[in-house]
Amino acid sequence: MKIESLAAELNTNSYPGRGIVLGKSADGKRAVIAYFIMGRSVNSRNRIFEENDRGGIRTKAFDESKMEDPSLIIYNPVLKFEDKTIVTNGDQTDTVYDFYAQGKSFCDALFTREFEPDEPNYTPRISGVIRANGDYTLSILKSNNGVPECLRFFFDYPAEPGLGHFIHTYKCDGNPIPSFEGEPTPIKLGNESIDEFTDMLWNNLNEDNKVSLFTRYIDLDTGDEETRIVNKNK
């Protein structure tokens, strides 16, 4: 298995779209989470992250007067349910949360959802959950090579020190935009502070297209959390 540099994965791709990183720090002490959004349209770029009241974040219009269609861009990217942190690129975060509340599973929830209805892109829905011990699951719901039928993929990982996995909505920029292909990319994680990790991510995202970034470290012994939010719109 080739383990990639997250910085290189980001700075060589002008438009990965929305991305999730889950993993474990090299010293084995912290769970690592990151979620970012990018945008090409005025509507997509007119967003910020802010904290919500369920242990995570929500997206919000930066300038309400410029908001067009909120249906696919306003949602809770991150929610906490008990000792689980859910991260997704759409309102399926709430679907997973609600299914957990009913005693059901991450997979149960996502079998009720499919890719976004934004023909011709059919943007994939990417989702992840990280548990109290650091183990995590990633998923992608995508079209069948541009045909509007849903393919569902789930990837379950044991937490390994210094290793994370990166999944994003788009393979690269394009028209229509090609969906992510294959398994989540294995990436190397170190022992840097959350501020250093956040800066690395933000500085390697394409300057024109990046919109917002969320990062979180969770102490696996105590459950203590450190969170950072970076918004291009200020």
SULWO-V204960 format. One record per backbone hydrogen bond with DSSP energy under -1.0 kcal/mol. CO is the residue of the C=O (numbers start at 1). NH is the residue of the N-H. If there is no record, write none. Layout:
co = (CO | CO)
nh = (NH | NH)
This chain:
co = (4 | 5 | 6 | 7 | 8 | 10 | 16 | 18 | 19 | 20 | 21 | 22 | 23 | 24 | 25 | 29 | 30 | 31 | 32 | 33 | 34 | 35 | 36 | 37 | 37 | 41 | 42 | 45 | 46 | 48 | 50 | 54 | 56 | 57 | 58 | 60 | 63 | 64 | 70 | 75 | 77 | 79 | 81 | 84 | 85 | 86 | 87 | 90 | 91 | 92 | 93 | 94 | 95 | 96 | 97 | 99 | 100 | 105 | 106 | 107 | 109 | 110 | 116 | 118 | 123 | 125 | 126 | 127 | 128 | 129 | 130 | 131 | 135 | 136 | 137 | 138 | 139 | 140 | 141 | 142 | 143 | 144 | 147 | 147 | 151 | 153 | 155 | 157 | 160 | 162 | 163 | 164 | 165 | 166 | 167 | 169 | 178 | 185 | 186 | 187 | 190 | 193 | 194 | 195 | 196 | 197 | 198 | 199 | 206 | 209 | 211 | 212 | 213 | 214 | 215 | 216 | 217 | 218 | 219 | 224 | 226 | 228 | 230)
nh = (188 | 9 | 10 | 11 | 12 | 13 | 170 | 169 | 36 | 167 | 34 | 165 | 32 | 162 | 28 | 220 | 25 | 218 | 23 | 216 | 21 | 214 | 19 | 211 | 212 | 45 | 46 | 47 | 62 | 60 | 58 | 80 | 52 | 78 | 50 | 48 | 66 | 67 | 74 | 59 | 88 | 86 | 84 | 81 | 130 | 79 | 128 | 93 | 95 | 96 | 97 | 98 | 99 | 100 | 101 | 104 | 103 | 109 | 110 | 111 | 112 | 113 | 118 | 121 | 116 | 141 | 89 | 139 | 87 | 137 | 85 | 134 | 131 | 157 | 129 | 155 | 127 | 153 | 125 | 151 | 145 | 147 | 144 | 149 | 142 | 140 | 138 | 136 | 163 | 189 | 24 | 187 | 22 | 185 | 20 | 180 | 171 | 166 | 4 | 164 | 26 | 197 | 198 | 199 | 200 | 201 | 202 | 203 | 210 | 39 | 232 | 37 | 230 | 35 | 228 | 33 | 226 | 31 | 223 | 219 | 217 | 215 | 213)
